[in-house]
Amino acid sequence: MVGRLPANDATLIVMLAGISSGIGLLGNIWLAGIFMMLFFPMNLWLVAILLMLIWLAGQQISNRFEKIRQPMKAGGVADDRD
């Protein structure tokens, strides 16, 4: 696994944690990701872009489930979690 990664493990882990934290704090995937990419080697940029795309896909899936769940709440369906 280590041989397949474009840089050493420590740099990769710091980049992934930094981009994830930046996205969480700023709330904007592309702004945080691109800003953080500037601080890391170019050979890790592909991994950073993949992380941003995965985060974006997860956000869209979450929004889709929330849209499905809202009409069920309004329709009188009992929800034990609320």
Secondary structure, 3 states (H helix, E strand, C coil): CHHHCCCCHHHHHHHHHHHHHHHHHHCCHHHHHHHHHCCCCHHHHHHHHHHHHHHHHHHHHHHHHHHHHHHHHHCCCCCCCC
